[in-house]
Amino acid sequence: MARPDPAQTVAWLVFRRHPHNLRRVVASELPLDPAQFIPQFDAAARRAGFQVETFGEIAGLRLLACTRPGASLQPRVYLSAGIHGDEPAAPWALLRLLVEGWFDARFTWFVCPLLNPTGFVRQTRENFSGIDLNRDYLSPRTPEVQAHVRWLERQPGFDLIICLHEDWEATGFYLYELNPLNRPTLAQAMLDAARFLGPIETAAVIDGRPSDEPGIIRPVSDPLLRETWPEAIYLRHRHGPLVYTIETPSGLPLPQRIATQCAVIRSAVAAFLA
């Protein structure tokens, strides 16, 4: 299946659950031009009251971190996207939530919307040097990950971490859960939100790993023993005890994937509060 043209203007789809049916609503239209993503996100974040920091620059493209402090006792939530440049729904979903005014004052927010800007512009998984950034967090050698780690080291611990991804091989939505302290799981709430918008991955083996149940991978081996660390493992080890990686199937239409990512994030945060 051909990949969607990122420069096209498409309808952003918002799906809402109703008692007896699921209704599709066209909320607005925005140009999905990857070259314009960083200035769009920067401007939208500032309008929403975020502090915007450029913590690195790669080939003339900025690495953004957007924070909105809350009260000292408010939960701290970290969201990241775009570490693989060919997974476009994730960054656009964060921008969609930002434009909708979803980031409210109940939390202290930490948002890194595009960790691989050169890959995003080129529509490649790897960065401009051909390196998979999501395998570089054990002993960072790429300037993107080095800059990201330096920024993370200046932040407090996070209560909830969600890394947004997509999977070209999946046929349905799935997630990874890293929950070493056995805190109340958010997995079912996230799956329920995704299920209203598309299929859930039912394979017994997902991404080369056995599923704990349909749509959920809970690694049983010590992830710290891995020879390479993705962002989620680094975050679990250094910054927070509850980490989710969410994956939408790239074969579905881009607006549907964006809507799914938004719905899953909304549901996770609501379940966390509950």
C-alpha positions as CSV (number, residue, x, y, z in Angstrom):
1,M,0.0,0.0,0.0
2,A,1.3,3.4,-1.0
3,R,2.2,5.7,1.9
4,P,0.0,8.8,2.2
5,D,1.2,12.1,0.7
6,P,2.2,14.1,3.8
7,A,1.8,17.4,1.9
8,Q,-1.9,16.9,1.2
9,T,-4.6,18.7,3.1
10,V,-6.9,16.1,4.7
11,A,-9.8,16.1,7.1
12,W,-8.9,15.5,10.6
13,L,-11.3,12.9,11.9
14,V,-12.6,13.0,15.5
15,F,-14.6,9.9,16.6
16,R,-17.0,10.2,19.6
17,R,-18.6,7.4,21.4
18,H,-22.4,7.6,21.7
19,P,-24.8,5.2,23.5
20,H,-26.0,3.5,20.3
21,N,-23.6,4.3,17.6
22,L,-20.2,5.7,16.7
23,R,-20.3,8.9,14.8
24,R,-17.5,10.4,12.6
25,V,-17.1,14.1,12.8
26,V,-14.9,16.2,10.5
27,A,-13.5,18.7,13.0
28,S,-11.2,20.8,10.9
29,E,-8.6,20.8,8.1
30,L,-4.9,21.4,8.5
31,P,-2.0,21.1,6.0
32,L,0.0,18.0,6.7
33,D,3.3,19.4,5.5
34,P,6.2,17.9,7.5
35,A,8.4,20.8,6.7
36,Q,5.9,23.1,8.5
37,F,5.3,20.9,11.5
38,I,7.9,22.4,13.8
39,P,6.8,26.0,13.3
40,Q,3.2,25.0,13.5
41,F,3.7,23.1,16.8
42,D,5.9,25.9,18.2
43,A,3.2,28.5,17.5
44,A,0.3,26.3,18.8
45,A,2.2,25.5,22.0
46,R,2.9,29.1,22.8
47,R,-0.7,30.0,22.2
48,A,-1.7,27.2,24.6
49,G,0.6,28.6,27.4
50,F,3.5,26.2,27.0
51,Q,7.1,27.1,27.4
52,V,8.9,26.1,24.2
53,E,12.6,25.2,24.4
54,T,14.8,24.3,21.5
55,F,17.1,21.7,23.0
56,G,19.0,20.8,19.8
57,E,19.2,21.5,16.1
58,I,19.8,18.9,13.4
59,A,20.5,19.9,9.8
60,G,18.7,23.2,10.4
61,L,15.7,21.6,12.1
62,R,14.9,22.3,15.7
63,L,14.3,19.7,18.4
64,L,11.4,21.0,20.5
65,A,10.5,20.4,24.2
66,C,7.2,22.0,25.3
67,T,6.4,22.2,29.0
68,R,3.5,23.6,30.9
69,P,4.1,23.7,34.7
70,G,1.3,23.0,37.1
71,A,0.9,22.9,40.8
72,S,3.6,21.0,42.7
73,L,1.3,18.1,43.5
74,Q,-0.2,17.7,40.0
75,P,0.8,14.5,38.1
76,R,3.6,14.9,35.6
77,V,2.9,13.5,32.2
78,Y,5.5,13.0,29.4
79,L,4.5,12.5,25.8
80,S,6.9,12.0,22.8
81,A,6.5,11.3,19.2
82,G,8.3,11.2,15.9
83,I,11.4,9.2,16.8
84,H,10.8,7.2,13.7
85,G,10.3,9.6,10.8
86,D,8.0,7.3,8.8
87,E,5.4,7.2,11.6
88,P,3.6,10.5,10.9
89,A,0.3,10.0,12.8
90,A,2.0,10.3,16.1
91,P,3.4,13.9,15.8
92,W,0.2,15.1,14.0
93,A,-1.9,13.6,16.8
94,L,0.0,15.7,19.4
95,L,-0.5,18.8,17.3
96,R,-4.2,17.9,17.0
97,L,-4.6,17.7,20.7
98,L,-2.8,20.9,21.2
99,V,-5.0,22.8,18.6
100,E,-8.1,21.4,20.3
101,G,-7.0,22.8,23.7
102,W,-6.9,19.4,25.3
103,F,-3.8,20.0,27.4
104,D,-5.5,21.3,30.5
105,A,-4.3,22.5,34.0
106,R,-4.9,19.1,35.7
107,F,-1.3,18.0,34.9
108,T,2.2,19.3,34.5
109,W,3.0,18.5,30.8
110,F,6.3,17.6,29.1
111,V,5.9,17.1,25.4
112,C,8.6,16.3,22.8
113,P,6.6,16.2,19.6
114,L,9.3,15.3,17.0
115,L,12.5,13.6,18.1
116,N,13.7,12.8,14.5
117,P,12.9,15.8,12.4
118,T,15.3,14.9,9.5
119,G,13.6,11.5,9.2
120,F,10.2,13.0,9.4
121,V,10.9,15.4,6.5
122,R,12.4,12.5,4.5
123,Q,9.8,10.0,5.5
124,T,12.4,7.6,6.7
125,R,12.5,5.5,9.9
126,E,16.1,6.5,10.5
127,N,17.7,9.9,10.9
128,F,19.6,11.7,8.1
129,S,22.7,9.5,8.9
130,G,20.7,6.3,8.6
131,I,20.6,5.5,12.3
132,D,17.6,4.3,14.2
133,L,17.3,6.7,17.1
134,N,15.1,4.4,19.0
135,R,18.0,2.0,19.5
136,D,20.5,4.6,20.8
137,Y,19.5,5.3,24.4
138,L,21.9,3.0,26.2
139,S,25.1,4.8,25.1
140,P,23.9,7.6,22.9
141,R,26.0,8.5,19.9
142,T,23.6,10.5,17.8
143,P,23.3,14.2,18.3
144,E,19.5,13.9,18.6
145,V,19.5,11.4,21.4
146,Q,22.4,13.1,23.2
147,A,20.5,16.3,23.2
148,H,17.3,14.6,24.3
149,V,19.0,12.9,27.2
150,R,20.6,16.1,28.3
151,W,17.2,17.7,28.3
152,L,15.6,14.8,30.2
153,E,18.3,14.9,32.8
154,R,17.1,18.4,33.7
155,Q,13.5,17.3,34.3
156,P,11.8,15.8,37.3
157,G,10.5,12.3,37.4
158,F,7.3,11.6,35.4
159,D,4.2,9.9,36.8
160,L,3.0,8.7,33.3
161,I,5.0,8.3,30.1
162,I,3.5,7.6,26.7
163,C,5.6,7.2,23.6
164,L,3.7,7.4,20.3
165,H,4.6,5.1,17.5
166,E,3.2,3.3,14.4
167,D,3.9,-0.2,12.9
168,W,3.9,-1.0,9.2
169,E,3.6,-4.7,9.9
170,A,0.7,-4.6,12.3
171,T,-3.0,-5.1,11.3
172,G,-4.4,-3.5,14.5
173,F,-3.6,-1.3,17.4
174,Y,-1.4,-2.6,20.2
175,L,0.7,-1.3,23.1
176,Y,3.7,-2.1,25.3
177,E,3.3,-1.7,29.0
178,L,6.3,-1.3,31.3
179,N,4.9,-1.3,34.9
180,P,7.5,-2.8,37.2
181,L,5.8,-1.5,40.4
182,N,2.5,-3.0,39.4
183,R,0.6,0.2,39.4
184,P,-3.0,0.2,38.2
185,T,-2.8,-0.6,34.5
186,L,-4.2,1.8,31.9
187,A,-3.9,-0.8,29.1
188,Q,-7.6,-1.8,28.9
189,A,-8.8,1.7,28.9
190,M,-6.4,2.5,26.0
191,L,-7.5,-0.6,24.1
192,D,-11.2,0.3,24.6
193,A,-10.6,3.7,23.1
194,A,-8.7,2.3,20.1
195,R,-11.3,-0.4,19.5
196,F,-14.0,2.1,18.6
197,L,-11.8,3.4,15.8
198,G,-10.3,0.3,14.3
199,P,-9.1,-3.2,14.9
200,I,-7.0,-4.5,17.8
201,E,-3.9,-6.6,17.0
202,T,-4.8,-10.2,17.9
203,A,-1.6,-12.0,16.9
204,A,0.0,-14.2,19.5
205,V,3.4,-12.7,18.6
206,I,3.6,-9.0,18.0
207,D,6.7,-7.2,16.8
208,G,8.6,-10.4,17.5
209,R,7.4,-10.6,21.1
210,P,4.7,-12.8,22.6
211,S,1.5,-10.9,23.5
212,D,0.3,-11.0,27.1
213,E,-3.3,-10.7,25.8
214,P,-4.7,-9.3,22.5
215,G,-3.1,-6.0,21.8
216,I,-0.9,-5.9,24.9
217,I,2.8,-6.7,25.2
218,R,4.2,-6.9,28.8
219,P,7.9,-7.9,28.5
220,V,8.7,-10.6,31.0
221,S,12.5,-10.4,30.7
222,D,14.5,-7.6,32.3
223,P,14.5,-4.9,29.6
224,L,17.6,-3.4,31.1
225,L,19.6,-6.4,29.9
226,R,18.9,-5.5,26.3
227,E,22.0,-4.6,24.2
228,T,20.3,-1.6,22.8
229,W,17.8,0.7,24.5
230,P,14.8,2.3,23.0
231,E,13.5,5.6,24.4
232,A,10.9,3.7,26.5
233,I,13.5,1.5,28.3
234,Y,15.6,4.6,29.1
235,L,12.6,6.4,30.5
236,R,11.5,3.4,32.5
237,H,15.0,3.1,34.0
238,R,15.6,6.8,34.7
239,H,12.4,8.8,34.7
240,G,9.2,7.0,35.6
241,P,7.7,3.7,36.7
242,L,4.7,3.6,34.3
243,V,5.6,3.7,30.6
244,Y,3.4,2.9,27.5
245,T,4.4,2.7,23.9
246,I,1.3,2.9,21.6
247,E,1.3,1.6,18.1
248,T,-1.2,2.3,15.3
249,P,-1.1,0.2,12.1
250,S,0.3,2.2,9.3
251,G,-1.8,0.5,6.7
252,L,-4.9,2.3,7.9
253,P,-5.8,5.8,6.5
254,L,-3.8,8.6,8.1
255,P,-6.7,10.5,9.6
256,Q,-8.0,7.3,11.2
257,R,-4.6,6.7,12.8
258,I,-4.4,10.3,14.0
259,A,-7.8,10.0,15.6
260,T,-6.9,6.7,17.2
261,Q,-3.7,8.1,18.7
262,C,-5.7,11.1,20.1
263,A,-8.4,8.9,21.6
264,V,-5.9,6.5,23.2
265,I,-4.0,9.4,24.9
266,R,-7.2,11.0,26.1
267,S,-8.4,7.6,27.5
268,A,-5.0,6.9,29.2
269,V,-5.0,10.3,31.0
270,A,-8.6,10.0,32.1
271,A,-8.0,6.5,33.4
272,F,-4.9,7.7,35.2
273,L,-6.9,10.4,37.0
274,A,-9.5,7.8,37.9
